[in-house]
Amino acid sequence: MAHPTDGSRPSSARIYAHLLGGADIDGADREAADTLVGAFPSVRDAGRANRGFLLRAVREIAATGVTQFLDLGSGLPVHPNVHDVARALHPDARVVYVDNDPTVVSHRQATADGDGVVTVEGDLRDPEKILEHPRVRATLDFDRPIGLIAVAVLHFVPGDAQAVISSLRDALAPGSHLVVTHACSETMSEEEIKIGETIYQRTSSPVNLRTRAEINALFDGFDLLPPGLVPPADWRPVAPELEPYPERSHEMLAAVGALSR
Ligand SMILES: C[S@@+](CC[C@H](N)C(=O)[O-])C[C@H]1O[C@@H](n2cnc3c(N)ncnc32)[C@H](O)[C@@H]1O
C-alpha cells in the first residue's frame, strides 16, 4: 500500500533531489536521507548515475526529432531538467511533468509552468487519468511521437507495472520512445535490498523491486535501442567532460525503447 504524499512522511522526491546535490532538506527527510546514505553509501552514486542516464536519453531521443516529453514521476526541479535538455535541441519542445507528490507539483509549477512546460498532479497507478488530464491533452499532441519517461519511479509502483506501461503505450504514436530505469532485485545484494526496503517503507514511496526479466517486459511492444538493458552509466556514455553525473552504479537497470508500429 503506498503511503500518502501529504508531507507527514519523508518524501522520496526530496531525498532524491538531496542525493543529487540539488536540495537542502531537514527534519524527517534529512533523518531518512542520512540513515539511507549511512547504511547504503552507494545510493548517492545510484541517484546520480540515474540522472546522467535520463539526460543522455532525452538528448538522444530529441536528436531523433521527438519534440514532446511526458515525464512521469518527474521529481523536484534539478537543473538541467528534461525541458532544458529538450529545448537545447528544439526550442519549442513541449514537456509535461507528472508527480503524485503535491509538494513536487507546487514546486515545479512555481519555477516553470506555461509556455509548453507544465506540471500536473497524477499517479502512475491510474494511467488513464493522466492520459485524460486536460492540461496533458492541451500540451501534448498524441498523434505525434512522445518521449515517455518513467525513470526511477516504477519501483515505487506496486502490482502490475507492465499493465501501467502498456496502457500508456497504447495511447502513443509510432516514433514514440519509452525511457525507464528501475531498481533490480538481481543486481543488489540481500543486505542492500533489506536496507533500501526498510528505509523507503517509512517514506511517501515504499519500494517494489523487480527482476531483470520483469524490467525487460516493461518494454513489450517497443524495440530496445542499443545497448539494451544495462546499468545506467553504460547506456551510451559520453566524454567525461560532457557528463555532469559520471558516477557508476549497480542498483538499477536502464533502457530506451522505440515504438515502431
Ligand atoms: C526518485 S524520484 C525520480 C525523479 C526523476 N524521475 C529522476 O529520475 O531524476 C521519484 C519520483 O517519483 C514520484 N512518485 C512515486 N510514486 C509515484 C506514483 N505512483 N505516481 C507518480 N509519481 C510517483 C515521487 O514523488 C518522486 O518525485
The ligand as an ORCA input file, in Angstrom:
! r2SCAN-3c Opt
* xyz 0 1
  C      13.496      9.086     -7.250
  S      12.441     10.366     -7.847
  C      12.865     10.335     -9.585
  C      12.861     11.705    -10.227
  C      13.211     11.725    -11.720
  N      12.334     10.837    -12.487
  C      14.638     11.321    -11.980
  O      14.884     10.128    -12.190
  O      15.545     12.158    -11.937
  C      10.864      9.516     -7.857
  C       9.669     10.443     -8.020
  O       8.518      9.624     -8.322
  C       7.395     10.138     -7.617
  N       6.428      9.039     -7.491
  C       6.474      7.972     -6.646
  N       5.412      7.174     -6.850
  C       4.673      7.742     -7.835
  C       3.448      7.392     -8.468
  N       2.765      6.284     -8.110
  N       2.973      8.202     -9.460
  C       3.642      9.331     -9.802
  N       4.808      9.715     -9.219
  C       5.320      8.933     -8.247
  C       7.968     10.641     -6.306
  O       7.111     11.601     -5.713
  C       9.295     11.245     -6.776
  O       9.150     12.591     -7.127
*
